[in-house]
Amino acid sequence: MSDKKKLVVIVTNGFNDERSSVAWSVANGGVASDYEVTMFLVSSGVDWVRKGATEHARLNPLDPPVGDMIRTVLDAGGRILVCPPCAGVRGYAKEDLIDGVTLAGSVAMLEVVRQGADTLTF
């Protein structure tokens, strides 16, 4: 188990709600503050990691593009977990998602919580 402080950010919103870009912004703040960041995408939150989805989506014009924020999390060694049933109901398979994300359910996310992660939901 890492000695780094852990942060789990649960994203329940997609392109329909500005709170989802806030979630990515908070995750980037966690990366910058040396947190071990795990994102858990559920419901329409899974839309953010569909290949090509972020090329045109920018909910908050004062935030960096969401695609850049996603890449920051991944490049820092953060994990992005995607709820398998939430992806499946949208017709997304592993190959439809950007490289670096993992199809994993709540048990994987809860293991990080068990290790003492702070948890935020957007």
PyMOL commands that set and color helices and strands:
alter all, ss='L'
color gray80, all
select helices_A, chain A and resi 19-32+43-49+53-55+66-75+84-89+94-96+106-114
alter helices_A, ss='H'
color red, helices_A
select strands_A, chain A and resi 6-11+36-41+79-82+101-103+118-121
alter strands_A, ss='S'
color yellow, strands_A
deselect
rebuild
show_as cartoon
